[in-house]
Amino acid sequence: METIQLTIDESLLAEVQQATTALHMTPSDFMRVALERALEQREIIAKERRDAEGYAKHPQSLEEIEEWESEQDWE
């Protein structure tokens, strides 16, 4: 097993510390689980990133947005 060094914001560290206490986990165990879950989600993350890049390059026109507006039911 390898040991790594990680730099994170203080606010994120505080959240991790709260979570590890609540879950009765060590910070290392928590980080290991978080990394495993992120790796499981990498395909979804990659698709979301591609979608965001596509919309940034080719934003929807007002006509495209209006076309689907009637499908939204906010009742």
C-alpha positions as CSV (number, residue, x, y, z in Angstrom):
1,M,0.0,0.0,0.0
2,E,1.3,3.5,-0.9
3,T,1.1,6.6,1.3
4,I,0.2,9.9,-0.5
5,Q,0.2,13.5,0.6
6,L,-2.9,15.6,-0.2
7,T,-3.5,19.3,-0.1
8,I,-7.2,20.4,0.4
9,D,-9.0,23.5,1.5
10,E,-9.6,23.9,5.2
11,S,-13.4,23.9,4.7
12,L,-13.2,20.6,2.9
13,L,-11.0,19.1,5.5
14,A,-13.4,20.2,8.2
15,E,-16.3,18.5,6.3
16,V,-14.2,15.3,6.0
17,Q,-13.4,15.4,9.7
18,Q,-17.1,15.7,10.6
19,A,-18.0,12.9,8.2
20,T,-15.3,10.6,9.5
21,T,-16.4,11.2,13.1
22,A,-20.1,10.6,12.2
23,L,-19.3,7.5,10.3
24,H,-16.7,6.1,12.8
25,M,-14.1,6.0,10.0
26,T,-10.5,7.0,9.8
27,P,-9.7,9.8,7.4
28,S,-7.7,7.3,5.3
29,D,-10.6,4.9,5.1
30,F,-13.0,7.7,4.2
31,M,-10.7,9.0,1.4
32,R,-10.2,5.4,0.1
33,V,-14.0,4.9,-0.2
34,A,-14.4,8.4,-1.8
35,L,-11.8,7.7,-4.4
36,E,-13.2,4.2,-5.1
37,R,-16.7,5.8,-5.6
38,A,-15.2,8.6,-7.8
39,L,-13.5,5.9,-10.0
40,E,-16.8,4.1,-10.3
41,Q,-18.4,7.3,-11.5
42,R,-15.7,8.4,-13.9
43,E,-17.7,7.4,-17.0
44,I,-20.6,9.5,-15.9
45,I,-18.3,12.4,-14.9
46,A,-16.6,12.2,-18.4
47,K,-20.0,12.3,-20.2
48,E,-21.2,15.2,-18.1
49,R,-17.9,17.0,-18.9
50,R,-18.4,16.3,-22.6
51,D,-22.0,17.6,-22.5
52,A,-20.9,20.8,-20.7
53,E,-18.1,21.4,-23.2
54,G,-20.6,20.8,-26.1
55,Y,-23.1,23.2,-24.7
56,A,-20.4,25.8,-24.1
57,K,-19.2,25.5,-27.7
58,H,-22.7,25.3,-29.2
59,P,-25.3,26.9,-26.8
60,Q,-28.9,26.1,-27.3
61,S,-30.9,28.7,-29.2
62,L,-33.9,30.3,-27.7
63,E,-36.1,28.4,-30.2
64,E,-34.6,25.1,-29.0
65,I,-35.4,26.0,-25.4
66,E,-38.9,27.2,-26.2
67,E,-39.6,24.0,-28.1
68,W,-39.4,21.9,-24.9
69,E,-41.0,24.5,-22.6
70,S,-44.5,23.1,-23.0
71,E,-43.2,19.7,-21.9
72,Q,-42.3,21.0,-18.4
73,D,-45.1,20.6,-15.9
74,W,-44.4,22.6,-12.8
75,E,-47.8,22.1,-11.0
